[in-house]
Amino acid sequence: MAQLFTALEFRDHENFTDDPPTNDQITEQILIWQAWIERVTGQFFDPRVLEFSFDGNGVELYQLPLAIVDIEWLKINDSETALPADEYAVYKGRQEPNDDRMNPRIKLQPYTRDIFTDPQSYRMGGDLGKRVFLRGFQNQHMKGTFGFLEPDDSPPPLILKALRRLVLRDAQRIAEGSSPSTPSSGKAGPVIEEWTDGHKYKLADVSAPPSTLDSSGDPEVDRIMMMYRRPITMGAPHSGY
């Protein structure tokens, strides 16, 4: 996890000169509250390169649990060869009218090759010309860069605002001789390793009602968290392949 801003940047932005807290104490609070924001929203707001495998779902569309910055390669159906980039569409828009950050997905393009000479990784199904992620366990493979970022690769301004508010509150408590607050426990949490068949993820308990959401104790921060919560990921009906 990369810090969204440094202690010095925080001091400059908030015109906060008290010492204590030291810069190390401010950095600690930045990391604590940034991790809390990620856990509550089920998102992260810095670019991260990830390589992972996932279960095929039997259809041509795969919905990801993480906003996409870019896909380096995609290997489908246990193929050792990366699929040409023009053979799948990556929904990675970051601004209207094509903002895909709340619905990131990959869609395989229709199959147009010679079925007698192409690898078995290209499966012809009931629909002529349709290519799918064949159903299976950990038989699809991907590497890319992920993160909920603005078009200029920066974190969303409201997330930065929320993080600064939380850090400032605790920095002021330390300056007054009090202990910083502690994030409440909760159910949210991005656990990208839990990729299950049919691409239904056990990721942040995002189906829980808002009343169970971790509370920061700051109503404005909590409203921002609700805005950036990962949406419920639905499994697409499979075609039986």
trRosetta pair geometry for C-beta under 8 A, 3 or more apart (Angstrom, degrees):
i j d omega theta_ij theta_ji phi_ij phi_ji
1 31 7.2 119 100 -143 127 87
1 34 6.6 148 165 119 131 124
1 35 6.7 -13 -138 -82 178 83
1 38 7.4 -106 -118 -28 131 159
1 44 7.1 -125 -118 -145 91 130
1 46 7.0 118 -159 41 57 134
2 46 4.4 -163 56 170 106 163
3 6 6.2 88 114 -81 142 53
3 27 7.2 -55 -103 -147 148 85
3 30 5.6 37 -142 132 109 133
3 31 6.7 -63 -95 -76 93 79
3 34 6.9 -157 -130 -28 55 166
4 30 7.3 -152 43 -175 82 109
4 34 5.9 173 -2 -113 109 128
4 45 6.3 15 -97 94 124 114
4 46 6.6 -139 -87 -60 73 108
4 155 5.2 -3 -143 -16 117 158
4 159 7.4 -126 -141 124 161 106
4 160 6.2 -156 149 -103 130 80
4 163 6.0 81 65 70 142 172
5 9 4.2 -119 -178 91 104 134
5 10 5.7 129 114 -56 119 79
5 13 7.5 -9 172 -6 158 142
5 30 7.0 -130 69 -139 71 137
5 160 6.9 77 -25 -141 126 103
5 163 7.6 146 23 106 107 132
5 164 7.7 10 45 -77 145 94
6 9 4.6 99 52 7 77 101
6 10 6.9 -133 98 -5 43 87
6 27 7.3 -19 -159 -98 61 96
6 30 7.9 -77 -141 -46 20 176
7 10 5.5 -53 -149 35 32 115
7 11 6.4 34 153 -20 65 103
7 23 4.0 132 110 -156 156 81
7 24 7.7 -49 -54 -48 161 19
7 26 4.0 111 -127 89 106 124
7 27 4.9 -64 -48 -55 115 80
7 30 7.0 -128 -72 -19 69 136
8 11 5.6 -49 -146 34 34 112
8 12 6.3 32 155 -18 65 106
8 23 6.9 4 -53 -127 73 125
9 12 5.8 -56 -147 38 31 110
9 13 6.2 27 157 -18 66 109
10 13 6.0 -59 -144 38 27 107
10 14 6.0 -4 168 8 66 115
10 16 6.9 -31 133 44 83 128
10 26 5.9 -169 71 172 145 131
10 30 6.9 -133 -51 -77 145 121
10 164 6.5 178 -133 -123 90 87
10 167 6.0 -71 -146 115 144 146
10 168 7.8 -164 -178 -68 108 78
10 171 7.9 165 142 -49 131 155
11 14 6.6 -74 -139 53 21 90
11 15 7.7 46 168 -126 56 8
11 16 5.0 -111 -131 67 61 82
11 17 6.7 89 -166 -84 109 46
11 23 7.9 -58 -32 -102 132 88
11 26 7.4 -24 -51 -141 93 174
12 15 7.5 15 -171 -73 26 46
13 164 6.5 -81 105 -127 136 142
14 164 6.4 175 -62 -174 116 113
14 168 5.5 -175 -133 -98 156 120
16 168 6.7 -153 -71 -124 148 89
16 171 6.1 40 176 125 150 148
18 21 6.8 56 103 20 99 61
18 171 7.0 142 62 157 119 98
18 172 7.7 107 27 -108 156 50
18 175 4.0 2 153 -115 156 133
19 22 6.4 62 -147 -91 90 52
20 25 6.5 39 -162 26 101 157
20 174 5.5 -98 137 145 107 105
20 175 6.2 -167 99 -97 68 53
21 25 3.8 -122 -169 88 109 131
21 26 5.3 134 112 -51 126 79
21 29 7.7 8 169 -7 169 132
21 171 5.1 -106 21 -139 131 76
21 174 4.1 47 -64 101 104 145
21 175 6.4 -79 -15 -57 74 74
22 25 4.8 101 52 5 73 99
22 26 7.2 -134 98 -2 41 86
23 26 5.5 -53 -148 38 36 112
23 27 6.2 41 152 -22 67 104
24 27 5.6 -50 -147 35 32 114
24 28 6.5 39 152 -23 63 102
25 28 5.6 -48 -151 30 34 115
25 29 6.7 31 152 -15 63 103
25 171 7.7 128 115 -113 104 75
25 174 6.0 147 150 -161 144 167
26 29 5.8 -57 -153 38 35 109
26 30 6.4 41 149 -24 67 102
26 167 6.6 64 -160 -177 80 116
26 171 5.8 25 -104 -97 92 117
27 30 5.5 -49 -149 31 35 115
27 31 6.5 29 156 -15 66 105
28 31 6.0 -60 -152 38 30 107
28 32 6.3 29 153 -20 66 108
29 32 5.6 -51 -140 37 34 112
29 33 6.1 19 166 -7 68 109
29 166 7.6 -170 166 125 102 86
29 167 4.8 127 121 -130 116 80
29 170 4.8 -176 -134 86 141 140
29 171 6.6 -147 49 -57 164 79
29 180 6.1 -138 -100 -142 115 160
30 33 6.5 -69 -147 45 22 97
30 34 5.9 22 159 -21 63 114
30 163 7.0 51 -142 172 72 114
30 167 5.6 17 -80 -99 65 137
31 34 5.7 -53 -137 37 27 112
31 35 6.3 28 161 -18 62 106
32 35 6.1 -62 -157 35 25 107
32 36 6.6 24 148 -18 62 108
32 183 6.8 -172 160 -13 96 115
33 36 5.2 -48 -146 35 40 116
33 37 6.4 46 153 -23 67 99
33 163 5.7 142 115 -141 117 74
33 166 4.2 155 -144 113 152 139
33 167 6.0 -135 30 -61 148 77
33 170 7.7 -163 -45 2 129 139
33 183 7.0 158 -106 -62 58 118
34 37 5.7 -49 -150 32 33 113
34 38 6.6 33 151 -17 63 103
34 163 6.0 29 -83 -127 75 128
35 38 5.7 -53 -150 36 34 112
35 39 6.3 33 153 -20 66 107
36 39 5.7 -57 -147 37 32 111
36 40 6.2 24 159 -15 67 109
36 166 7.8 -155 66 -176 134 165
36 183 4.0 -153 -106 -109 137 155
36 214 7.0 -137 -172 126 98 152
36 216 7.5 115 135 -96 138 96
37 40 6.1 -59 -143 40 27 106
37 41 6.0 5 167 1 65 115
37 45 7.6 -29 119 1 127 126
37 159 6.6 108 176 -156 146 96
37 162 6.6 126 -108 107 128 125
37 163 6.3 -52 -37 -80 152 94
37 225 7.0 -137 -137 -105 71 97
38 41 6.5 -67 -136 49 23 95
38 42 7.7 85 172 -87 54 6
38 43 6.6 -119 -135 81 62 44
38 44 4.9 17 -123 -92 116 77
38 45 7.6 -134 -85 1 88 84
38 190 6.3 -73 164 15 92 120
39 42 7.7 18 -177 -67 23 45
39 186 7.0 131 132 68 113 108
39 188 5.2 120 150 98 66 91
39 189 4.8 -11 -146 -96 83 69
39 190 7.3 -126 -109 7 41 75
39 204 7.6 160 -179 -133 47 101
39 214 7.3 43 103 1 105 154
40 186 6.5 40 -99 77 81 153
40 188 4.8 95 -126 67 29 150
40 204 8.0 79 172 -169 16 122
40 213 6.4 70 -158 -169 104 92
40 214 4.8 -106 -99 47 112 118
40 225 5.0 -28 126 -159 132 130
40 229 7.3 -76 142 -98 72 88
41 188 7.1 94 16 164 17 147
41 204 7.5 -49 115 -157 26 160
41 225 5.8 -132 -69 -155 89 73
41 228 4.5 -16 -136 111 133 98
41 229 5.3 -131 -139 -97 59 43
41 230 6.4 106 155 -22 63 77
42 65 7.5 -85 163 173 113 104
42 188 5.7 -108 -52 -171 85 104
42 189 7.0 29 -98 76 73 9
42 190 4.9 126 -156 -69 56 86
42 203 5.7 79 -148 135 122 108
42 204 3.1 -84 -84 -41 120 159
42 206 5.9 -41 -19 -70 160 112
42 229 6.4 57 25 -162 106 60
42 230 3.4 -76 91 5 128 126
43 66 7.6 135 -129 -132 65 67
43 67 6.8 32 -141 -3 109 111
43 148 4.5 9 180 -11 129 140
43 190 7.0 138 -55 -61 14 137
43 228 5.8 -95 31 159 143 102
43 229 7.9 -168 -11 -139 107 18
43 230 5.7 161 -51 -61 84 92
44 48 6.5 25 93 -7 141 131
44 66 7.8 -8 30 -139 90 109
44 146 7.8 75 59 116 104 93
44 147 5.7 -65 96 -123 85 81
44 148 6.8 153 76 17 35 90
44 190 6.8 -102 -31 38 94 162
45 147 6.3 102 -146 -175 15 98
45 148 5.3 -45 -99 69 67 90
45 149 6.9 131 -163 -81 59 62
45 155 4.1 58 156 -128 117 104
45 156 6.5 -93 -138 16 126 83
45 159 5.2 -172 -104 132 166 163
46 147 5.6 -97 92 -138 24 145
46 149 7.8 70 -125 -81 18 106
46 155 6.8 -32 -69 -71 63 104
47 69 5.5 19 -125 -40 105 167
47 145 5.2 4 -171 -180 105 113
47 146 7.4 142 -150 69 58 30
47 147 4.5 -122 -95 16 41 146
47 149 6.4 -1 -64 -50 85 146
47 153 6.6 -24 -39 -158 126 101
48 145 6.9 155 75 -153 32 64
48 146 5.7 -33 64 63 85 80
48 147 5.7 123 10 -59 78 107
49 72 7.9 34 -146 -22 101 136
49 143 7.4 17 -178 -177 88 89
49 144 7.4 -152 -142 114 61 25
49 145 5.3 -34 -91 -95 65 75
50 66 7.7 56 31 70 152 166
50 143 7.2 -166 98 -142 45 55
50 144 6.7 -13 59 64 78 63
50 145 7.7 131 16 -111 73 27
50 146 5.7 -19 17 15 121 121
50 192 7.0 -29 -160 119 154 162
51 141 7.8 13 -177 -177 84 89
51 142 7.2 -169 -144 98 52 49
51 143 4.1 -8 -104 -103 89 94
52 141 7.6 -164 104 -144 34 59
52 142 6.3 -12 62 62 69 86
52 192 6.7 -118 -67 139 168 113
52 193 7.6 -143 -137 -105 131 55
52 195 7.2 130 148 -17 127 145
53 138 4.3 51 131 -162 127 86
53 139 7.5 88 -174 -6 110 12
53 140 6.5 140 -162 76 66 49
53 141 5.0 -27 -102 -97 79 75
53 142 7.7 149 -98 19 32 71
53 195 7.7 -166 103 63 54 144
54 62 7.5 116 97 -163 140 135
54 138 6.8 -36 -111 -116 1 50
54 140 5.1 -36 67 72 77 106
54 141 7.9 165 19 -83 67 31
54 142 7.1 -5 9 11 109 115
54 195 4.2 -89 -125 156 90 152
54 199 7.0 42 167 -97 126 93
55 135 7.6 10 167 -157 91 56
55 136 6.5 -162 -154 88 70 46
55 137 5.7 -25 -110 -122 98 38
55 138 6.2 -26 -75 -46 64 39
55 139 7.0 48 -137 24 43 80
55 140 7.1 20 111 21 6 105
55 195 6.1 176 6 131 86 95
55 196 6.4 -25 19 155 142 22
55 197 4.5 -100 147 -95 158 55
55 198 7.3 -13 103 4 128 38
55 199 6.9 -162 70 -60 92 64
56 76 7.7 91 -99 -164 113 84
56 77 6.6 53 -83 -88 147 65
56 132 7.6 92 -174 137 112 86
56 133 4.0 -164 -140 147 84 85
56 134 4.7 11 156 82 164 44
56 135 5.0 -150 101 -101 100 17
56 136 4.6 38 31 33 115 80
56 139 5.1 -37 -16 68 111 109
56 140 5.3 130 -70 -34 76 112
57 62 6.6 150 17 -102 126 81
57 133 5.5 40 32 83 72 118
57 135 6.5 13 -165 -97 9 73
57 197 7.2 146 -102 -176 68 57
57 198 5.4 99 -130 -121 98 32
57 199 5.1 -46 -69 -5 138 103
57 235 7.1 -162 -145 -160 130 89
57 236 6.2 84 141 58 140 97
57 238 5.6 -142 159 -91 68 108
58 132 6.0 0 178 161 31 138
58 133 7.1 -44 -9 80 18 72
58 134 7.0 30 -93 -153 51 30
58 135 4.3 7 -59 -52 94 102
58 238 3.0 61 70 -161 135 110
58 239 5.0 -168 156 37 99 67
58 240 6.3 111 -162 13 137 17
58 241 4.9 155 -140 46 80 80
59 62 8.0 162 82 -62 87 60
59 132 5.5 -95 -163 -141 9 110
59 133 6.8 -2 64 38 45 90
59 236 5.0 -84 41 111 156 130
59 237 7.3 92 -58 85 138 49
59 238 5.7 -128 -32 -119 92 56
59 239 5.9 122 -85 -12 71 99
60 107 5.9 47 133 -162 93 72
60 108 4.3 -114 -159 49 89 99
60 130 6.2 -109 -55 -170 128 91
60 131 6.1 90 -114 83 105 61
60 132 5.1 -85 -67 -102 63 63
60 133 7.2 142 -117 -5 24 77
61 105 6.0 2 -172 177 93 127
61 106 7.5 160 -154 84 49 48
61 107 5.0 -12 -103 -105 76 84
61 108 7.7 -125 -64 15 38 76
61 236 5.8 108 77 -48 108 169
62 105 6.3 164 85 -159 47 76
62 106 4.9 -6 58 57 99 92
62 107 7.7 -173 23 -77 64 42
62 133 5.7 64 -62 -24 117 154
62 140 7.4 -171 -97 149 158 165
62 199 6.2 163 -150 -72 76 160
63 103 7.2 -57 -139 -167 107 68
63 104 7.2 115 -163 85 61 56
63 105 4.6 -34 -104 -99 57 103
63 199 6.0 140 55 135 81 140
63 233 5.8 172 116 -154 124 99
63 234 7.3 43 47 58 162 63
63 236 7.1 137 -6 -29 111 107
64 68 6.4 87 58 -54 151 103
64 104 4.5 -49 62 104 106 107
64 105 6.2 -175 7 -92 79 39
64 106 7.0 62 -32 -9 110 93
64 146 7.8 -131 150 -118 140 129
65 104 8.0 -39 56 59 7 112
65 190 7.3 160 134 -141 119 92
65 192 6.6 -172 72 -114 124 80
65 201 4.9 -26 -67 21 141 169
65 203 5.2 179 -161 -81 149 162
65 230 6.6 30 -171 -167 82 143
65 233 5.7 -61 -94 -56 85 153
66 104 6.4 -48 90 57 41 153
66 146 4.2 27 136 -175 129 139
66 147 7.5 -5 176 -56 105 28
66 190 7.5 77 -86 -155 99 132
66 192 6.6 -3 -39 -103 128 126
67 92 7.7 105 175 -141 70 71
67 94 7.9 80 178 -100 125 91
67 100 7.6 140 -140 106 81 73
67 101 4.2 4 -120 -147 127 78
67 102 7.8 -7 -86 -53 102 31
67 104 5.2 171 -122 -49 37 135
67 146 6.3 132 77 -168 54 78
67 147 6.2 -47 77 99 103 21
67 148 4.4 108 19 -86 147 63
67 149 7.2 -179 112 13 134 67
68 71 6.5 -17 -162 -48 126 87
68 90 6.0 -130 132 178 155 107
68 91 7.2 107 38 82 133 52
68 92 4.0 -88 94 -104 105 101
68 100 7.3 -20 40 105 100 119
68 104 4.6 144 -9 -153 94 127
68 106 8.0 113 -71 -59 159 90
68 144 6.4 -18 -145 141 93 146
68 145 7.8 94 -169 83 58 58
68 146 6.0 -47 -109 -110 42 76
69 92 6.6 99 -150 -166 7 127
69 144 7.1 165 59 158 76 97
69 145 4.0 -55 69 106 121 99
69 146 6.0 -160 5 -95 91 18
69 147 5.8 14 -41 40 119 86
69 149 6.3 33 -93 28 108 130
69 153 7.7 56 -137 -115 126 88
70 90 7.6 67 -145 134 42 160
70 92 6.7 90 -82 -172 41 169
70 144 5.8 -161 99 -160 51 95
70 145 5.0 27 46 42 84 104
71 74 5.9 6 167 -44 132 103
71 85 7.9 158 87 -124 105 94
71 90 5.1 -157 4 -101 124 146
71 92 7.8 -152 -17 -53 89 140
71 106 7.1 72 -67 -96 158 127
71 142 6.6 -60 -145 -163 105 104
71 143 7.5 113 -166 84 63 47
71 144 4.0 -47 -113 -94 49 129
72 143 4.5 -43 60 103 116 96
72 144 5.3 -171 4 -92 76 52
72 145 7.4 88 -36 -17 97 79
73 82 3.9 -69 -159 -124 114 134
73 83 7.7 140 -172 38 72 65
73 142 7.2 -174 94 -145 56 46
73 143 5.3 24 46 45 83 100
73 144 7.9 -161 33 -62 41 76
74 82 6.4 97 56 -156 42 81
74 83 5.0 -35 87 37 93 111
74 88 6.1 -43 64 42 155 157
74 106 6.8 165 -108 -171 153 157
74 140 7.8 -13 -169 -177 86 93
74 141 7.4 152 -160 87 42 57
74 142 5.2 0 -110 -107 71 84
75 78 7.9 1 142 -169 102 8
75 79 5.1 -145 -171 78 87 84
75 80 6.8 3 -153 -134 140 13
75 81 6.8 146 -124 77 99 29
75 82 5.5 -73 -72 -98 82 51
75 83 6.7 170 -101 -15 33 82
75 140 7.3 165 90 -162 61 48
75 141 4.2 -6 60 63 104 105
75 142 7.4 -155 28 -67 67 45
76 79 5.9 25 66 19 52 115
76 83 5.7 32 2 -47 104 131
76 108 7.2 40 -79 -93 166 130
76 121 5.8 124 89 178 80 110
76 131 7.9 81 106 162 160 111
76 133 5.9 -113 -148 -111 111 70
76 134 7.7 118 162 11 94 84
76 140 5.5 -5 -126 -123 59 89
76 141 7.9 -147 -71 33 27 67
77 120 7.5 -136 135 116 128 74
77 121 4.2 153 79 -146 116 74
77 122 7.9 -177 46 -51 151 26
77 123 6.6 171 -111 -20 160 113
77 133 7.0 -164 -56 -149 81 46
77 134 4.6 70 -111 17 104 115
77 136 7.5 101 -130 22 59 140
77 139 6.0 11 -135 146 31 111
77 140 7.0 16 -41 -86 37 74
78 121 6.9 -150 65 -101 61 98
78 136 7.3 -53 -34 107 110 160
78 139 4.7 -49 -48 -158 90 90
79 83 7.5 94 73 -58 145 80
79 119 6.1 96 -116 118 114 149
79 121 3.6 6 -62 -87 118 158
81 119 7.2 153 35 -8 128 161
81 121 7.6 -161 52 22 95 157
83 87 5.2 -115 169 76 103 122
83 88 5.9 57 117 -11 137 119
83 108 7.9 -78 -172 -122 161 95
84 87 4.8 86 70 -3 86 110
85 88 7.3 -84 -159 49 36 80
86 109 7.4 -19 142 -1 57 158
87 108 6.9 -6 147 -157 80 73
87 109 5.0 -126 -164 38 46 115
87 131 7.7 -4 172 56 105 165
88 106 5.7 17 166 180 123 100
88 107 6.5 167 -162 84 76 40
88 108 5.1 -41 -105 -108 93 48
88 109 5.9 -133 -82 -10 34 84
89 106 7.0 163 81 -157 52 53
89 107 4.7 -8 54 59 102 95
89 109 6.6 106 -24 -64 87 87
90 106 5.6 -15 -105 -107 64 83
91 100 4.1 -172 152 -142 91 156
91 103 6.9 -40 125 109 139 82
91 104 6.1 176 90 -147 91 44
91 105 4.8 20 36 54 127 76
91 106 7.2 -146 14 -75 81 35
91 107 7.3 57 -27 -5 106 100
92 100 5.8 -78 -82 67 8 131
92 104 6.7 40 -97 -132 60 97
93 98 3.4 -133 -123 126 168 89
93 99 5.4 -113 115 -93 102 21
93 100 4.4 100 42 -2 81 95
93 101 7.7 -102 90 -30 60 71
94 99 6.3 26 -171 -126 16 74
94 100 7.6 -53 -62 40 43 73
94 101 6.1 64 -118 -51 65 113
94 149 6.5 -32 -133 88 144 71
94 150 6.5 125 159 -172 125 26
94 151 4.8 165 95 -78 119 65
95 98 7.2 33 76 63 53 67
95 99 5.7 -30 -167 -79 4 94
95 150 8.0 49 -68 -165 98 66
95 151 5.1 -14 -33 -54 122 124
96 99 5.2 -31 -67 -20 56 112
99 102 7.4 38 129 13 96 92
100 103 5.6 -89 -158 73 67 75
100 104 5.5 98 141 -93 100 54
100 105 7.3 -114 -172 21 122 77
101 104 6.7 6 -138 -54 27 97
101 148 5.5 92 -171 -133 124 82
102 230 7.9 171 -139 -142 70 46
102 231 5.4 71 -179 -10 97 122
103 231 7.2 -15 -74 47 73 141
108 131 4.5 -113 144 94 134 105
108 132 6.7 -168 45 -97 147 23
108 133 7.1 174 -26 -41 132 75
109 112 8.0 -35 127 -8 105 105
109 131 7.1 27 76 38 46 126
110 129 4.5 13 -178 152 108 103
110 130 6.4 -51 -129 -94 75 42
110 131 6.8 147 -153 5 23 91
111 122 5.8 128 -130 -173 125 111
111 124 6.6 -133 83 -92 159 75
111 129 5.0 -169 59 -163 77 45
111 130 6.3 -13 8 65 105 11
111 131 4.3 126 -57 -50 98 96
112 129 6.7 29 -77 -142 57 99
113 117 7.7 -109 157 71 104 88
113 118 4.6 89 117 -64 132 141
113 122 6.3 -7 54 160 125 172
114 117 4.5 25 97 32 121 102
114 118 5.9 153 73 -24 63 94
115 118 6.3 -52 -118 34 27 108
115 122 7.5 -135 -115 107 66 113
115 124 5.6 -10 -116 -31 133 137
118 122 4.7 -20 132 41 132 138
119 122 6.2 104 71 6 68 89
120 123 7.3 32 173 -76 61 78
122 131 6.0 -53 -146 -118 78 111
123 131 6.9 115 51 -139 66 60
123 132 6.3 -58 70 47 115 87
123 134 5.6 97 -8 -73 155 112
123 241 6.0 122 128 -172 144 137
124 128 7.1 6 -162 -129 107 50
124 129 7.8 19 -129 -43 90 19
124 130 7.5 104 -146 57 51 67
125 130 5.3 -54 46 79 106 112
125 132 6.1 31 -26 0 140 128
125 239 6.0 52 175 123 154 140
125 241 5.1 -73 -101 -76 123 128
126 130 7.7 -10 64 43 55 136
126 239 6.7 -148 27 174 113 120
126 240 8.0 45 -16 57 125 114
127 130 3.9 52 86 -14 105 138
127 239 7.8 -80 2 -146 107 153
132 239 6.4 -118 -98 38 162 128
132 241 5.3 119 75 49 143 151
133 140 5.4 -6 -152 -78 114 141
134 139 6.5 -58 79 109 95 141
134 241 5.5 -97 -125 128 70 107
135 197 7.3 49 -158 -155 91 106
135 238 6.2 57 -73 -166 120 149
135 240 7.9 -69 -8 176 139 16
135 241 6.0 153 1 90 93 61
136 139 3.6 19 96 0 128 144
136 140 7.9 136 68 -24 101 79
137 197 7.1 -48 -92 -75 70 105
138 195 7.9 111 -91 83 73 116
148 155 7.9 50 95 -140 79 68
148 156 6.8 -30 132 -21 101 114
148 159 8.0 124 100 -44 116 155
148 228 6.9 117 142 -160 162 111
149 153 5.2 -6 171 -142 141 38
149 154 6.6 131 -163 60 89 25
149 155 6.7 -69 -120 -92 66 36
149 156 7.8 -160 -141 -41 25 70
150 153 7.0 -52 68 24 70 12
150 154 4.8 -15 43 62 119 78
150 155 7.1 35 -7 107 99 10
150 156 6.0 139 -55 -87 96 53
150 157 7.7 51 -63 -24 142 76
155 159 5.1 -102 162 78 111 125
155 160 5.5 128 94 -53 118 95
156 159 4.4 87 68 3 93 106
156 160 7.2 -164 93 -5 49 84
156 228 7.1 -172 49 -95 155 133
157 160 5.6 -56 -151 38 36 112
157 161 6.2 40 151 -23 68 104
158 161 5.3 -48 -146 34 36 116
158 162 6.4 38 154 -20 66 101
158 224 5.0 -169 160 -139 109 117
158 227 6.9 -19 118 78 155 145
158 228 7.5 -180 93 -42 118 122
159 162 5.8 -51 -148 35 32 111
159 163 6.4 30 154 -17 64 107
159 224 7.0 167 -85 161 45 124
159 228 6.5 56 -78 -57 104 167
160 163 5.8 -56 -146 39 30 110
160 164 6.2 30 156 -19 65 107
161 164 5.9 -58 -148 37 28 109
161 165 6.4 30 155 -22 63 106
161 224 7.1 -165 80 -98 104 160
162 165 5.8 -55 -151 32 30 113
162 166 6.6 26 155 -15 64 107
162 216 7.9 -178 -174 -29 102 172
162 220 7.6 -160 -105 120 80 83
162 221 4.5 114 -146 -132 95 82
162 224 4.5 -148 -68 83 131 151
162 225 7.0 138 -152 -52 159 76
163 166 5.9 -58 -152 37 32 109
163 167 6.2 25 155 -14 67 109
164 167 5.8 -58 -142 42 31 107
164 168 5.9 33 159 -22 68 109
165 168 5.9 -55 -142 37 25 111
165 169 6.4 31 156 -23 61 105
165 218 6.0 163 136 160 127 167
165 220 7.0 -127 -150 86 174 115
165 221 5.6 -151 83 -69 134 111
166 169 5.8 -52 -151 30 29 113
166 170 6.8 16 156 -7 62 106
166 216 6.1 -84 -98 -163 114 132
166 218 6.9 -138 -82 13 74 144
166 221 6.2 88 -57 -115 99 155
167 170 6.1 -63 -152 43 32 103
167 171 5.9 34 152 -23 69 109
168 171 5.5 -53 -139 37 31 113
168 172 6.3 32 159 -20 65 104
169 172 6.1 -59 -155 34 25 109
169 173 6.7 26 149 -19 61 106
169 181 6.9 -11 119 9 117 124
169 218 7.0 -138 -49 -62 155 132
170 173 5.4 -50 -148 34 39 115
170 174 6.4 40 153 -19 68 101
170 180 3.6 36 -154 -137 111 108
170 181 5.9 -115 -89 24 98 79
171 174 5.8 -52 -150 35 33 110
171 175 6.4 35 150 -21 64 106
172 175 5.5 -51 -146 36 34 114
172 176 6.4 27 155 -14 65 108
173 176 5.8 -62 -149 41 30 106
173 178 4.2 -78 -175 78 87 108
173 179 6.8 -30 145 84 123 24
173 180 5.5 141 77 -97 130 50
173 181 7.1 132 -6 -24 166 77
174 177 7.7 61 -178 -62 31 13
174 178 7.1 -95 -73 66 27 60
174 179 7.9 30 -88 -135 67 21
174 180 6.0 -9 -53 -58 97 92
181 217 6.6 -105 -164 25 161 150
183 214 6.6 17 179 179 95 135
183 216 7.3 -33 -120 -110 79 67
184 214 5.2 173 75 -151 95 86
184 215 5.8 26 24 51 143 70
185 214 7.4 -135 115 -107 16 107
186 212 7.2 132 -150 152 96 77
186 213 6.8 19 -148 -172 144 33
186 214 3.5 -96 -33 -62 151 97
187 204 7.6 105 120 169 75 51
187 205 3.9 -33 136 46 117 157
187 208 5.8 105 71 -30 142 159
187 212 6.4 5 16 144 125 119
188 204 4.2 17 -154 -173 76 93
188 205 5.9 -115 -86 50 49 92
188 206 7.3 68 -119 -76 93 63
188 208 7.9 -118 -65 38 81 131
188 213 7.2 26 -31 -135 128 70
188 214 6.5 -98 23 -5 114 111
188 229 7.7 -100 -122 -133 142 98
189 203 7.2 -149 90 167 56 50
189 204 5.5 171 42 -114 33 66
189 205 7.6 42 23 7 77 92
190 203 5.8 3 -126 -174 49 99
190 204 6.0 -8 -67 -67 54 106
190 230 7.4 119 -88 -29 96 150
191 194 5.0 36 111 7 108 112
191 202 7.0 -21 66 100 122 77
191 203 5.8 -163 41 -129 73 55
192 195 7.3 11 171 -50 59 97
192 203 7.4 35 -83 -119 46 107
194 201 6.1 112 101 -160 89 76
194 202 4.8 -63 135 56 145 90
194 203 6.8 -169 69 -75 112 62
195 199 7.0 -22 -166 -118 85 65
195 201 6.4 -28 -110 -103 50 94
196 199 7.2 153 71 -105 61 16
196 200 5.6 -41 73 67 115 71
196 201 6.6 167 18 -97 92 40
196 202 7.0 61 -18 -8 129 90
197 200 8.0 -5 82 28 46 86
198 235 4.0 19 155 -150 102 137
198 236 7.7 -165 -167 49 73 54
198 238 6.7 -98 -108 -37 84 119
199 233 7.0 -95 143 152 89 121
199 235 5.7 151 70 -115 68 76
199 236 7.3 18 54 15 117 85
200 233 6.6 164 -133 102 48 96
200 234 7.5 -18 -101 -161 88 24
200 235 4.3 -47 -54 -52 97 114
201 233 5.4 32 26 60 102 144
203 206 6.8 3 79 -15 96 108
203 230 6.7 -60 111 96 131 155
203 233 7.2 59 16 11 133 129
204 229 7.5 -169 115 -163 142 85
204 230 5.4 112 30 45 143 124
205 208 4.7 29 145 -19 101 117
205 212 7.9 -76 130 111 127 132
206 229 6.2 147 -136 163 100 106
206 230 5.2 -98 -88 86 144 87
206 231 6.7 116 157 165 147 14
206 232 5.3 -169 103 -81 113 60
206 233 7.7 85 49 -3 140 76
207 232 5.5 65 -80 -104 80 118
208 212 4.4 -81 164 67 124 134
208 213 7.3 156 104 -62 114 62
209 212 5.8 95 65 5 69 97
210 213 5.3 -27 -163 -9 53 121
210 226 6.2 16 -127 -113 118 121
213 222 7.0 125 111 -158 127 100
213 225 6.7 149 172 114 134 128
213 226 7.0 -49 -99 -81 175 85
213 229 7.7 -84 -113 -86 129 138
214 225 7.7 -103 71 170 87 163
215 222 5.8 -9 -134 -94 69 133
216 221 4.4 -47 59 97 152 136
216 222 5.7 -159 25 -60 96 82
216 225 7.4 156 -19 -27 117 139
218 221 4.0 59 86 13 111 114
218 222 6.6 167 84 -15 58 85
219 222 5.6 -58 -145 38 32 112
219 223 6.4 36 156 -22 66 102
220 223 5.7 -50 -151 31 33 112
220 224 6.7 33 151 -17 63 103
221 224 5.7 -56 -155 35 35 111
221 225 6.5 38 148 -23 67 103
222 225 5.4 -47 -148 31 37 116
222 226 6.7 41 152 -21 64 99
223 226 5.7 -51 -154 31 35 113
223 227 6.8 39 148 -23 63 102
224 227 5.6 -52 -155 29 37 116
224 228 6.7 9 157 1 68 109
225 228 6.4 -76 -150 48 31 93
225 229 6.6 55 152 -56 67 89
226 229 5.8 -26 -149 -12 35 117
230 233 7.7 -22 154 -37 108 97
238 241 7.4 -126 172 32 100 71
